[in-house]
Amino acid sequence: MTSYFIQALDRQGAIALAHRIQCSDDLDALSASVRGSDYHAIEIWHDTRLVARVKLDSASLDPADARNL
């Protein structure tokens, strides 16, 4: 199991909530994080590596998002 740091972001992009989860891999961490993100955008981190950023609702993408896909 690998430790991931999950950050829930408010609509302005500030961290609203953060916690650690243990998952088998990046996809498991993404799946677990998305299930709990009904009201916040989230970022999933493994150490200093940004694994994924999931935007809230229909938030528009910007060019920096491409590096996270």
VMD Tcl script that draws the C-alpha trace (Angstrom):
set ca {
  {0.00 0.00 0.00}
  {1.12 3.52 -0.82}
  {0.34 6.70 1.10}
  {-1.39 9.49 -0.85}
  {-2.22 13.00 0.33}
  {-5.67 14.22 -0.73}
  {-6.50 17.93 -0.78}
  {-10.06 19.19 -1.21}
  {-10.07 22.68 -2.73}
  {-12.69 25.37 -2.36}
  {-14.00 27.34 -5.34}
  {-11.11 29.81 -5.06}
  {-8.53 26.97 -5.13}
  {-7.57 27.19 -1.46}
  {-7.21 23.98 0.55}
  {-10.47 23.35 2.42}
  {-9.61 19.89 3.77}
  {-6.62 17.56 3.57}
  {-5.98 13.97 4.65}
  {-3.88 10.89 3.88}
  {-5.18 7.65 2.46}
  {-3.53 4.30 1.78}
  {-4.13 2.88 -1.71}
  {-2.64 0.18 -3.91}
  {-1.80 2.55 -6.81}
  {-2.59 5.89 -8.47}
  {-5.88 4.70 -9.99}
  {-7.07 3.33 -6.64}
  {-6.25 6.71 -5.03}
  {-8.08 8.56 -7.81}
  {-11.14 6.34 -7.46}
  {-11.24 6.67 -3.67}
  {-10.81 10.45 -3.84}
  {-13.46 11.06 -6.49}
  {-16.04 9.08 -4.51}
  {-15.70 11.59 -1.68}
  {-15.54 14.79 -3.73}
  {-19.14 15.81 -4.31}
  {-18.60 19.43 -3.24}
  {-14.90 20.09 -3.80}
  {-12.29 19.91 -6.50}
  {-9.46 17.63 -5.37}
  {-5.74 17.14 -5.81}
  {-4.07 13.79 -5.21}
  {-0.38 13.81 -4.26}
  {2.16 11.03 -3.84}
  {5.04 12.65 -1.96}
  {5.93 15.69 -4.12}
  {4.33 14.30 -7.32}
  {0.91 15.60 -8.31}
  {-0.96 12.47 -9.39}
  {-4.20 14.13 -10.51}
  {-6.36 17.21 -10.23}
  {-10.11 16.70 -10.53}
  {-12.11 19.85 -11.17}
  {-15.45 20.57 -9.57}
  {-18.61 20.28 -11.67}
  {-18.06 21.87 -15.08}
  {-15.09 24.06 -14.16}
  {-13.13 25.04 -17.22}
  {-9.70 23.59 -17.92}
  {-6.60 25.70 -18.35}
  {-3.30 24.83 -20.10}
  {-1.63 23.82 -16.81}
  {-4.19 21.04 -16.41}
  {-2.72 19.11 -19.37}
  {0.30 18.04 -17.34}
  {-2.05 16.30 -14.87}
  {-3.98 14.17 -17.33}
}
mol new
graphics top color blue
foreach p $ca { graphics top sphere $p radius 0.5 }
foreach p [lrange $ca 0 end-1] q [lrange $ca 1 end] { graphics top cylinder $p $q radius 0.2 }
display resetview
